[in-house]
Amino acid sequence: MEAKILTFSPLSKVSKHLADPDVLNVFDVSPNSISSGKQQAFIDAVLAESRVSKFLYPGNSNDPAYHIEVPQNAATSTTPTVDPTPGVKTTASEKVVDQL
């Protein structure tokens, strides 16, 4: 099956949206889902988030959506294993997304 897939396109061209979710989470957010007055705050929060390895958006690429890639590697994750205070957002991006 892999050989047949490679006849159409090399794996490097396959969308990372199809990556193993235990290794890499990839998702897109429509700019239309965020009010225009809060889009820059969203961009700033994603850029400040250390867990994000790649962020494409209309201002830095030809991608029409906010494309976000987050490796699922314990060594790079800053997420606490236990929420120290339930209901309190711990990162800038969590606070911004919660406000959207």
C-alpha positions in Angstrom: 0.0 0.0 0.0 2.8 2.4 0.9 4.5 1.8 -2.5 1.3 2.6 -4.3 0.9 5.9 -2.3 4.5 6.9 -3.1 3.8 6.5 -6.8 1.3 9.4 -6.5 3.3 11.6 -4.2 6.3 11.4 -1.9 5.5 11.2 1.8 7.1 14.6 2.3 4.1 16.0 0.3 1.5 14.3 2.4 -0.4 16.6 4.8 0.8 16.6 8.3 -2.8 16.6 9.3 -2.5 12.8 8.8 0.4 12.5 11.3 0.4 10.1 14.2 -1.5 12.1 16.9 0.8 10.6 19.5 3.7 12.3 17.8 2.3 15.5 16.2 -1.1 17.2 16.5 -1.9 19.4 13.5 -5.0 21.5 13.2 -6.4 24.5 11.4 -8.5 27.3 12.8 -10.6 29.4 10.5 -9.9 33.1 10.8 -13.6 33.6 10.5 -14.2 31.8 13.7 -12.4 34.5 15.6 -13.8 38.1 15.7 -11.6 40.5 13.7 -10.8 42.5 16.8 -9.3 39.5 18.6 -7.4 37.9 15.7 -4.1 39.7 16.5 -4.4 38.6 20.2 -4.8 35.0 19.0 -1.8 35.2 16.7 0.3 36.7 19.5 -0.8 34.0 21.9 0.1 31.2 19.5 3.5 32.8 18.7 4.2 33.0 22.4 3.2 29.4 23.1 6.4 27.3 23.4 4.6 24.1 22.6 3.8 25.2 19.0 6.5 24.1 16.6 5.0 25.6 13.4 2.4 28.3 12.9 1.2 29.4 9.5 -1.3 32.2 9.0 -2.4 34.6 6.3 0.2 37.2 7.5 3.2 34.9 7.1 2.2 32.4 4.4 -0.2 31.6 1.6 -2.3 29.5 4.0 -5.8 31.0 4.4 -6.2 29.4 7.8 -4.3 29.5 11.1 -2.3 26.2 10.8 -0.9 25.0 14.1 1.5 22.1 14.7 2.1 20.8 18.3 4.6 18.0 18.8 3.5 15.5 21.4 6.9 15.0 23.0 7.1 15.1 26.8 10.5 16.7 26.6 9.1 19.8 24.9 5.8 20.0 26.7 5.3 22.6 29.3 1.8 21.5 30.2 1.4 20.6 33.9 0.5 17.0 34.5 -2.0 18.1 37.1 -4.0 21.4 36.9 -2.8 23.2 40.0 -5.9 25.3 40.2 -9.0 23.9 38.4 -10.6 26.5 36.2 -7.5 28.8 36.1 -5.8 29.1 32.8 -2.1 28.6 33.0 -0.7 29.9 29.7 -1.2 33.0 27.8 -2.8 31.1 24.9 -5.2 29.4 27.2 -6.3 32.7 28.6 -6.7 34.3 25.1 -8.6 31.3 23.6 -10.8 31.2 26.7 -11.8 34.9 25.9 -12.5 34.2 22.2 
